[in-house]
Amino acid sequence: MSAAMRLAGYADTFGVHPGGTIKFMINCDGPKEFKAEIVQMINGDTNPRGPGFIEKAVPGGLNITVPGRKQVIHSGSYGYVADCKQLRVESFTLQCWIWPTAPKTHPKYWKHGEQALVTKWSGGKGYGLFLNAKGHVEVRVNGVILESPEPVRDHAWHFVAATYDAASGELILYHEPQVHYALDPVIPPVSKTISEKIEHLPIPAAVAAYAECLSDDPTAQSSVPAGVVLAGKYNGKIEAPRICSKALSRQDIETMKLGAQSGLTERRNSGPTGALSEVIVAAWDFSHGIDTIKGKDFGPYRLDLDFVNLPTRGMTGHNWSGTVFDWKEAPKEYAAISFHDDDIDDARWEVDFEWQVPADCKSRSYAAKLTTADGDEDYVPFWVVPEIGKEQSKIAFMVPTISYMAYANEHVACNAGAAELFIYRVPIMQHQNMFLAEHREYGGSIYDTHTDGTGICFSSRLRPILSNRPKYDHFLAQAPWQYPADLHLIYWLETMGYEYDCITDEDITYDGLARLENYNVIITGSHPEHNSGTQLDALHNYTQRGGRLMYMGADAWYWVHSFHPAYEDKGRGVITEMRRCESGIRTWRADPGEYYHAGTGELGGMWRFRGRYLHSVAGVGMSSEGFDVSSYFSRTPESNNPRVSWAFEGIDYDEMLGNFGLVGGGAAGLELDIVDFTLGSPPHTLTVATSAGRHTEAYLLVTEDFGFNQQGLDGTTHPRVRGDIAFHETPNGGACFSFSSIAYCGSLPWNNCDNNISKLTKNVLDHFMVDGPLPAAPKSEIRARGRADGDAGNPDLVPAE
């Protein structure tokens, strides 16, 4: 399979108002031009058992030919400061703490090569500290290299420093591991005498990179600074980098670990003497501004670093005591920054075309369709979102854009060694998977690890998100997942003739309840797994004030997300952050002490472990997952309760609900939620259907629900491995109906939407979209319920055979 993708793009926003403008940035690498059209997306699934791929032309949409041009992504995080005379030193001392994570890699793995630490060096001119490809620290003065005799140990702290005295020509390199083991060799300082005078170029000084070249090539404009291409991107932590304009003694180097210490007096702190202070060029302290993308310099010239591609902050430093776990409480123990050679915050491409949305445009799911005469194709999805107070419908589809970002450009299919065991079959790759495996500069998902094996905790929407496309089948489901799966629901709404608006996660996060309260019913996507706290607040407030929620999937409200505040100038919801902590289904785990978000300072991990359970909003919560085949639901006696029996009009009690579908062959599959009164399901929740007892050994109980591994945790034996369709009323005439399966929406289009899943969904939506409060439950329905009432063995919940 060819991994080439010569045409790819992204937009400057996910949601745009009628009358607003949306901009598109495109890489067209090869063809001289491409065609751009605006289309309405109806169905993105090419499965021949369904309705097939469907798009519609848009009145007032674009249909233009655009000149093609190559645009590239300069990934990898670093900090830089512009060239200035103070950085053009004759002699120097460079020093920092490092925690390298990929100093040397297996020849069959990702090639990291040389990595820069603190540099003002390019093409054999200048000076800098580096890690070479063998994993040894080295100092460079122009083309002269001095190497430490021993390699660094990865995932361990080392102090490194180098001095150069221009008068004597003496160059000294120090490499000092923080911990010495019994059989470790002694690493003495190494030195040589050279006759070099430092040659200075008009390049920036950098931390975690070096200036490879100055370029007027158009593709270099997306680098930062524009026209300066940086290389040698470092993988690992750096703390307390310093530059002085003199070759310091080892004692003075030790003093400089404390930084500039401005305002020193004999009664106030320790630090450099007056003479030592005079030679400080830069003394960066990364414990300041952890929620920013600036590296504060406490030296006399205030040479603050600009960070590019969002390195990870809130990371434990060389002095972390293991007693404080929140960086806000002890920032001096969190003065390290973790850099990666595949970090990305913004592709920074030039705009190729834009679309002025007609003022009367319907709120729907759209895409910029890109094609070339050679058969290249890409789609860039976006949504037209009405302004608050100008809603167009009673129904709103809540587009789970945070979840789309979390899965953006996911590499698990190619990079996870156990992928076949996970899904009980050989993963089938899409061409996007193969392309991304070769182009790490496009960034990964929050399910992936960096090239050094550490977890990715940021995701940006300002880059091509190649997995967020119609016609894309995810390896887990071998069917649509996230965005293309949600188009199953869009197709159903369109086919059934409903008027609806589209709103996004970021709209709700920033606008709160005001974004929701003018709708009668909110419909979720199939997998709204990743959510912000303000979004959860808004949804809870909405249902408590009489709003109606249709939860169309499973595994929602699972991971804590936040938007990074340093990117607000680029728009809303640009960067989302998530830390995977000590529990939950996770592909990586944050190191101890690194659970708190850098952007907002809040505790990461699962909402469940912050005391917020999905059960309290939707009546159900995540219980299990499996990726071989989907099953079906059967009604329970509670479905006959007059409070909810209207949902099953036209459906016989003994019908198999969803024993068909485009996702795994059934409506109950992939990931499943259940009612659990001990985890927050309202006590009056009705379990109206269940898939209990109908899953395979590929379905396993979520890790947060058991304390140790044992037999009996799979779908053939464990009672919690099931999905429960549930209903409950909320105050002031509101209600929630939860369908509790990611595969559920994949059954809606079956047989042109003429099926019992479609009928059940229609009954609920018709009931929920009416004006005015829904009927209140009779007082006789008030009851106390406990764990036994939620068990599959409860005789009141025995499903029909």
MARMIVO-852489 format. One line per 4 residues: their letters; for each residue y, x, z of C-alpha. Coordinates in steps of 0.02 Angstrom, whole numbers, plus 50000, padded with zeros to 5 digits. Layout:
BEGIN
a	Y X Z; ...
***
This chain:
BEGIN
msaa	50000 50000 50000; 50171 50066 49956; 50287 50086 50104; 50442 50089 49997
mrla	50578 49964 50038; 50723 50001 49922; 50820 49846 49974; 50861 49803 50155
gyad	51010 49736 50247; 51086 49654 50400; 51234 49545 50445; 51374 49573 50569
tfgv	51322 49420 50669; 51176 49302 50699; 51283 49146 50714; 51439 49098 50616
hpgg	51550 48943 50630; 51589 48829 50484; 51746 48900 50405; 51705 49074 50471
tikf	51656 49231 50377; 51495 49328 50388; 51478 49506 50321; 51323 49589 50249
minc	51279 49774 50244; 51146 49824 50117; 51047 49979 50072; 51001 49972 49888
dgpk	50914 50138 49861; 50877 50157 49676; 50924 50000 49580; 51102 50003 49513
efka	51135 49824 49571; 51061 49679 49666; 51083 49491 49666; 51143 49406 49826
eivq	51120 49220 49857; 51145 49112 50011; 50994 48999 50037; 50943 48875 50170
ming	50777 48924 50248; 50653 48781 50264; 50481 48863 50280; 50438 49047 50283
dtnp	50248 49036 50288; 50154 49077 50127; 49988 49012 50195; 49913 48904 50055
rgpg	49848 48779 50183; 50027 48732 50225; 50178 48676 50125; 50211 48853 50061
fiek	50371 48952 50058; 50524 48840 50042; 50708 48885 50022; 50853 48781 49958
avpg	51011 48823 49865; 51168 48798 49968; 51319 48701 49903; 51464 48822 49912
glni	51346 48968 49935; 51355 49135 49850; 51264 49185 49692; 51334 49354 49644
tvpg	51284 49524 49578; 51330 49670 49690; 51332 49856 49645; 51190 49946 49732
rkqv	51215 50099 49841; 51110 50199 49960; 51152 50183 50145; 51058 50276 50280
ihsg	51039 50266 50468; 51080 50419 50572; 50973 50380 50723; 50954 50480 50882
sygy	51068 50477 51034; 51190 50612 51086; 51363 50639 51157; 51505 50729 51071
vadc	51684 50781 51095; 51801 50832 50954; 51838 51014 50918; 51983 51088 51016
kqlr	52047 51261 51056; 51976 51255 51234; 51800 51242 51161; 51828 51394 51049
vesf	51781 51517 51186; 51755 51705 51169; 51638 51717 51319; 51542 51572 51396
tlqc	51428 51501 51526; 51322 51351 51476; 51215 51260 51603; 51126 51096 51636
wiwp	50974 51015 51713; 50843 50954 51589; 50688 50844 51599; 50609 50865 51426
tapk	50489 50732 51365; 50434 50806 51197; 50462 50994 51204; 50306 51024 51100
thpk	50198 50899 51009; 50029 50899 50926; 50041 50952 50743; 49965 50787 50688
ywkh	50095 50686 50784; 50281 50661 50760; 50367 50826 50720; 50509 50850 50844
geqa	50556 51028 50798; 50703 51114 50879; 50807 51012 51001; 50984 51042 51056
lvtk	51046 51036 51235; 51229 51091 51246; 51301 51156 51083; 51449 51198 50976
wsgg	51344 51277 50840; 51307 51247 50657; 51222 51347 50521; 51216 51512 50615
kgyg	51393 51502 50684; 51447 51456 50859; 51352 51448 51023; 51229 51335 51110
lfln	51077 51302 51219; 50921 51239 51132; 50736 51201 51152; 50643 51280 51007
akgh	50492 51206 50918; 50376 51303 51034; 50452 51221 51188; 50548 51375 51247
vevr	50730 51371 51301; 50842 51479 51195; 51026 51523 51184; 51110 51555 51018
vngv	51265 51656 50979; 51295 51638 50794; 51128 51691 50716; 51068 51786 50870
iles	50934 51701 50974; 50876 51743 51150; 50718 51651 51205; 50645 51617 51376
pepv	50472 51696 51396; 50387 51537 51456; 50391 51360 51385; 50461 51215 51484
rdha	50341 51089 51561; 50369 50914 51498; 50415 50774 51618; 50477 50901 51745
whfv	50649 50959 51798; 50713 51130 51747; 50880 51212 51774; 50938 51312 51622
aaty	51092 51419 51597; 51157 51554 51483; 51302 51673 51492; 51386 51782 51362
daas	51514 51917 51399; 51609 51959 51241; 51676 52121 51315; 51508 52197 51360
geli	51402 52101 51234; 51280 52051 51371; 51188 51887 51338; 51083 51817 51482
lyhe	50967 51665 51486; 50903 51580 51643; 50756 51458 51645; 50713 51397 51820
pqvh	50586 51257 51848; 50630 51151 51999; 50449 51151 52061; 50338 51305 52062
yald	50150 51284 52072; 50030 51414 52140; 49977 51484 51973; 50144 51467 51883
pvip	50214 51629 51813; 50377 51695 51877; 50512 51668 51745; 50644 51803 51766
pvsk	50811 51798 51676; 50805 51879 51506; 50949 51972 51425; 51002 52073 51275
tise	51158 52161 51220; 51234 52103 51058; 51388 52145 50959; 51429 51970 50901
kieh	51598 51887 50908; 51576 51699 50913; 51621 51621 50746; 51698 51450 50770
lpip	51686 51305 50649; 51786 51142 50649; 51639 51046 50722; 51620 50943 50881
aava	51537 51006 51038; 51382 50902 51073; 51258 50862 51209; 51079 50827 51148
ayae	51119 50871 50966; 51206 50998 50857; 51315 50982 50703; 51202 51014 50555
clsd	51339 51006 50425; 51502 50930 50369; 51474 50818 50219; 51577 50714 50100
dpta	51422 50625 50038; 51446 50435 50056; 51288 50422 50162; 51368 50535 50293
qssv	51501 50404 50329; 51378 50309 50440; 51359 50462 50550; 51471 50486 50702
pagv	51595 50566 50685; 51601 50508 50504; 51560 50651 50388; 51478 50756 50523
vlag	51288 50752 50512; 51205 50796 50676; 51028 50860 50697; 50913 50931 50832
kyng	50913 50766 50927; 50841 50797 51100; 50707 50696 51188; 50722 50690 51377
kiea	50848 50687 51517; 51002 50796 51533; 51106 50807 51691; 51266 50898 51738
pric	51305 50996 51578; 51442 51126 51601; 51542 51242 51490; 51645 51385 51561
skal	51745 51515 51465; 51678 51664 51561; 51508 51742 51591; 51481 51686 51771
srqd	51378 51770 51904; 51219 51681 51959; 51309 51631 52120; 51453 51553 52024
ietm	51328 51462 51913; 51255 51388 52071; 51427 51332 52126; 51458 51253 51957
klga	51309 51137 51985; 51431 51044 52098; 51550 51014 51954; 51737 51036 51941
qsgl	51775 50963 52112; 51957 50930 52072; 52074 50919 52219; 51977 51047 52320
terr	52052 51093 52489; 51985 51185 52638; 51958 51018 52724; 51890 50923 52574
nsgp	51719 50959 52495; 51649 51119 52424; 51660 51179 52247; 51733 51312 52136
tgal	51863 51432 52200; 52031 51440 52116; 51973 51584 52007; 51816 51492 51955
sevi	51913 51333 51921; 52022 51426 51798; 51874 51456 51679; 51804 51279 51678
vaaw	51808 51204 51504; 51704 51048 51536; 51607 50983 51686; 51525 50818 51642
dfsh	51461 50702 51778; 51349 50564 51711; 51343 50472 51877; 51511 50396 51829
gidt	51523 50256 51703; 51337 50217 51697; 51376 50049 51617; 51483 50131 51481
ikgk	51455 50240 51329; 51571 50376 51392; 51524 50538 51479; 51660 50575 51605
dfgp	51726 50753 51612; 51800 50808 51778; 51859 50972 51707; 52044 51008 51681
yrld	52046 50954 51498; 51962 50785 51520; 51846 50812 51371; 51754 50648 51394
ldfv	51601 50629 51285; 51576 50484 51167; 51394 50432 51167; 51316 50378 51003
nlpt	51161 50270 50983; 51157 50220 51166; 51056 50344 51267; 50978 50268 51422
rgmt	51074 50279 51585; 51034 50225 51762; 50898 50359 51758; 50842 50461 51907
ghnw	50913 50636 51918; 50845 50802 51980; 50898 50756 52157; 50825 50580 52166
sgtv	50761 50554 52343; 50642 50411 52308; 50726 50307 52443; 50857 50214 52340
fdwk	50802 50118 52186; 50965 50039 52128; 51081 50160 52040; 51233 50065 52103
eapk	51188 50111 52282; 51171 50299 52252; 51248 50345 52084; 51243 50531 52123
eyaa	51053 50520 52118; 51065 50439 51946; 51170 50569 51857; 51043 50596 51718
isfh	51044 50521 51544; 50887 50500 51440; 50909 50540 51255; 50790 50502 51112
dddi	50784 50556 50930; 50754 50376 50873; 50884 50283 50976; 50998 50169 50875
ddar	51142 50056 50925; 51222 50021 50756; 51174 50069 50578; 51361 50080 50540
wevd	51341 50035 50357; 51484 49985 50245; 51506 49801 50201; 51436 49756 50028
fewq	51482 49573 50021; 51534 49429 50133; 51524 49240 50133; 51660 49120 50185
vpad	51562 48975 50259; 51626 48807 50194; 51716 48707 50328; 51596 48561 50300
cksr	51439 48668 50303; 51292 48595 50397; 51228 48687 50549; 51061 48752 50487
syaa	50953 48906 50465; 51013 49012 50320; 50981 49182 50242; 51059 49301 50119
kltt	50925 49320 49986; 50931 49491 49904; 50837 49532 49744; 50836 49660 49605
adgd	50777 49652 49425; 50636 49771 49475; 50561 49646 49598; 50636 49712 49761
edyv	50672 49576 49888; 50741 49553 50062; 50809 49409 50166; 50941 49425 50301
pfwv	50930 49273 50416; 51079 49195 50504; 51130 49026 50574; 51282 48917 50551
vpei	51329 48860 50726; 51456 48722 50759; 51602 48758 50873; 51595 48682 51045
gkeq	51667 48507 51034; 51626 48496 50848; 51439 48465 50864; 51363 48383 50711
skia	51207 48305 50787; 51125 48241 50946; 50986 48370 50928; 51006 48558 50945
fmvp	50876 48688 50900; 50899 48835 51020; 50863 48987 50911; 50781 49120 51023
tisy	50882 49265 50955; 50855 49373 51110; 50668 49361 51080; 50695 49402 50897
maya	50788 49558 50952; 50653 49604 51078; 50522 49605 50939; 50638 49682 50809
nehv	50550 49812 50701; 50395 49814 50810; 50278 49963 50783; 50131 49910 50892
acna	50017 49873 50745; 50032 50054 50686; 50056 50144 50851; 49943 50056 50978
gaae	49770 50133 50981; 49692 49977 51056; 49767 49852 50934; 49597 49805 50863
lfiy	49524 49772 51036; 49675 49668 51079; 49660 49549 50933; 49471 49553 50904
rvpi	49490 49605 50722; 49562 49740 50612; 49753 49723 50605; 49818 49680 50434
mqhq	49982 49768 50400; 50133 49705 50306; 50233 49822 50196; 50370 49815 50329
nmfl	50248 49891 50457; 50207 50035 50342; 50389 50067 50300; 50442 50067 50483
aehr	50301 50187 50527; 50380 50312 50408; 50561 50271 50449; 50587 50285 50636
eygg	50775 50288 50606; 50769 50098 50589; 50727 50091 50773; 50586 50004 50863
siyd	50563 49848 50967; 50563 49832 51155; 50373 49827 51140; 50370 50003 51071
thtd	50388 50178 51136; 50502 50314 51072; 50429 50462 50979; 50415 50550 51149
gtgi	50307 50409 51221; 50439 50335 51337; 50477 50149 51326; 50614 50075 51218
cfss	50727 49969 51328; 50870 49929 51207; 50874 49831 51045; 51019 49809 50925
rlrp	51049 49672 50798; 51165 49787 50696; 51024 49858 50591; 50898 49789 50466
ilsn	50768 49693 50566; 50624 49697 50444; 50505 49598 50554; 50630 49456 50567
rpky	50595 49392 50393; 50517 49244 50305; 50346 49280 50228; 50309 49402 50370
dhfl	50143 49384 50461; 50129 49470 50629; 49974 49573 50663; 49939 49483 50829
aqap	49928 49311 50751; 49891 49358 50572; 50015 49218 50547; 50202 49191 50570
wqyp	50273 49246 50739; 50446 49223 50811; 50572 49188 50670; 50451 49139 50530
adlh	50347 49039 50655; 50502 48943 50709; 50527 48894 50527; 50371 48784 50549
liyw	50478 48680 50667; 50626 48686 50548; 50514 48623 50407; 50455 48481 50519
letm	50633 48430 50567; 50684 48431 50384; 50529 48337 50324; 50547 48204 50459
gyey	50729 48179 50414; 50810 48228 50579; 50990 48284 50590; 51003 48436 50703
dcit	51115 48584 50744; 51067 48765 50769; 51132 48862 50919; 51080 49036 50976
dedi	51031 49120 51138; 51189 49223 51133; 51295 49065 51116; 51219 48996 51275
tydg	51230 49163 51366; 51417 49179 51331; 51468 48994 51331; 51354 48925 51467
larl	51334 48739 51492; 51477 48697 51374; 51367 48752 51229; 51232 48625 51279
enyn	51308 48476 51365; 51362 48380 51209; 51183 48366 51146; 51057 48234 51197
viit	50910 48351 51174; 50882 48538 51160; 50729 48600 51065; 50665 48777 51095
gshp	50577 48891 50974; 50392 48931 50982; 50412 49087 51088; 50576 49103 51187
ehns	50504 49242 51295; 50660 49345 51327; 50810 49268 51414; 50971 49310 51504
gtql	51012 49243 51676; 51165 49147 51618; 51059 49064 51484; 50933 49007 51617
dalh	51076 48943 51724; 51143 48842 51579; 50974 48765 51537; 50941 48720 51718
nytq	51114 48643 51737; 51090 48548 51575; 50927 48466 51628; 50995 48428 51802
rggr	51142 48335 51725; 51035 48221 51621; 50997 48331 51471; 50827 48328 51388
lmym	50727 48484 51347; 50583 48498 51224; 50493 48661 51258; 50399 48689 51096
gada	50302 48846 51137; 50240 48959 51276; 50277 49120 51370; 50460 49079 51392
wywv	50581 49137 51526; 50468 49288 51554; 50572 49449 51541; 50745 49484 51610
hsfh	50870 49526 51474; 51054 49566 51476; 51182 49608 51343; 51262 49779 51360
paye	51449 49760 51397; 51500 49920 51305; 51479 49836 51136; 51584 49680 51161
dkgr	51712 49747 51037; 51580 49734 50899; 51540 49553 50938; 51433 49450 51055
gvit	51254 49496 51094; 51251 49661 51000; 51134 49758 51115; 51005 49681 51230
emrr	50924 49779 51372; 50757 49752 51459; 50663 49860 51585; 50475 49833 51601
cesg	50433 49856 51783; 50280 49842 51894; 50199 49684 51829; 50188 49572 51678
irtw	50101 49599 51512; 50182 49760 51458; 50158 49895 51327; 50250 50023 51434
radp	50316 50035 51610; 50479 50106 51673; 50468 50254 51790; 50497 50226 51976
geyy	50681 50206 52018; 50726 50155 51841; 50706 49966 51850; 50890 49919 51855
hagt	50984 49885 51693; 51114 50013 51647; 51231 49887 51567; 51240 49753 51702
gelg	51160 49838 51851; 51039 49694 51877; 50856 49713 51921; 50745 49710 51767
gmwr	50564 49660 51747; 50501 49481 51753; 50606 49332 51802; 50457 49280 51908
frgr	50483 49433 52017; 50665 49388 52039; 50612 49218 52106; 50649 49122 51945
ylhs	50498 49036 51874; 50492 48944 51708; 50392 48810 51798; 50549 48749 51887
vagv	50637 48713 51721; 50499 48668 51600; 50364 48614 51723; 50246 48748 51656
gmss	50234 48937 51649; 50137 49076 51567; 49952 49087 51611; 49853 49176 51475
egfd	49851 49248 51302; 49723 49281 51165; 49734 49319 50981; 49571 49274 50896
vssy	49570 49086 50865; 49671 48937 50926; 49592 48783 51003; 49653 48605 51034
fsrt	49713 48490 51172; 49637 48333 51244; 49728 48196 51337; 49708 48175 51525
pesn	49713 48014 51626; 49893 48055 51672; 49941 48027 51490; 49914 47841 51521
nprv	50045 47837 51658; 50183 47716 51601; 50311 47852 51634; 50244 47948 51484
swaf	50122 47837 51388; 50257 47805 51257; 50230 47984 51197; 50055 47939 51138
egid	50091 47781 51041; 49981 47782 50887; 49866 47916 50960; 49695 47867 51027
ydem	49647 47931 51198; 49495 48027 51135; 49579 48109 50986; 49573 48298 50976
lgnf	49756 48348 50979; 49786 48487 50856; 49612 48540 50803; 49701 48608 50648
glvg	49849 48717 50611; 49923 48866 50521; 49918 48982 50673; 49741 49022 50723
ggaa	49673 48856 50661; 49732 48750 50808; 49879 48694 50915; 49822 48779 51076
glel	49828 48965 51051; 49902 49140 51058; 49992 49118 51224; 49976 48971 51342
divd	50069 48893 51490; 50005 48786 51632; 50068 48671 51769; 50070 48756 51939
ftlg	50152 48668 52086; 50149 48824 52193; 50254 48915 52063; 50388 48783 52045
spph	50321 48642 51937; 50412 48487 52003; 50292 48385 52110; 50307 48234 51995
tltv	50256 48333 51841; 50122 48246 51737; 49992 48351 51648; 49961 48240 51497
atsa	49846 48353 51396; 49752 48515 51420; 49649 48642 51325; 49546 48689 51479
grht	49373 48757 51440; 49404 48780 51255; 49451 48962 51239; 49355 49120 51200
eayl	49330 49283 51294; 49476 49352 51194; 49592 49246 51302; 49633 49333 51465
lvte	49727 49286 51623; 49901 49363 51638; 49905 49519 51746; 50031 49447 51869
dfgf	49905 49314 51920; 49772 49430 51992; 49769 49580 52106; 49623 49679 52037
nqqg	49512 49680 51884; 49347 49587 51893; 49233 49486 51784; 49277 49306 51751
ldgt	49458 49323 51696; 49434 49261 51519; 49441 49095 51429; 49256 49057 51448
thpr	49261 49059 51638; 49432 49061 51722; 49511 48891 51756; 49689 48955 51731
vrgd	49654 49012 51553; 49713 48853 51470; 49868 48766 51405; 49941 48608 51487
iafh	50054 48489 51394; 50169 48421 51529; 50310 48299 51563; 50432 48273 51704
etpn	50596 48184 51731; 50753 48272 51789; 50901 48198 51886; 51030 48085 51802
ggac	50912 48021 51667; 50855 48188 51598; 50679 48248 51562; 50573 48392 51499
fsfs	50421 48388 51386; 50325 48551 51368; 50196 48585 51234; 50139 48749 51313
siay	50069 48845 51164; 50144 48969 51041; 50026 48901 50907; 50086 48722 50933
cgsl	50225 48726 50802; 50101 48793 50675; 50012 48625 50679; 50168 48521 50642
pwnn	50169 48550 50452; 49982 48515 50431; 49944 48381 50301; 50129 48362 50258
cdnn	50169 48325 50441; 50049 48177 50444; 49946 48222 50598; 49934 48184 50784
iskl	50034 48339 50837; 50176 48282 50724; 50161 48105 50791; 50165 48163 50973
tknv	50317 48271 50940; 50406 48131 50847; 50374 48008 50988; 50449 48128 51113
ldhf	50600 48174 51007; 50638 47992 50965; 50630 47949 51150; 50736 48099 51204
mvdg	50875 48086 51075; 50935 47913 51126; 51107 47893 51203; 51120 47859 51388
plpa	51003 47906 51531; 50816 47889 51513; 50726 47765 51626; 50704 47828 51803
apks	50530 47850 51873; 50476 47716 51998; 50483 47766 52181; 50295 47744 52191
eira	50279 47902 52086; 50355 48011 52223; 50214 48117 52290; 50173 48278 52381
rgra	50063 48393 52280; 49984 48561 52312; 49877 48691 52228; 49721 48582 52216
dgda	49818 48453 52116; 49848 48581 51980; 49669 48644 51965; 49572 48607 51808
gnpd	49434 48539 51919; 49545 48401 51986; 49458 48237 51937; 49626 48160 51894
lvpa	49649 48289 51756; 49477 48288 51676; 49507 48289 51488; 49423 48171 51367
e	49267 48240 51285
***
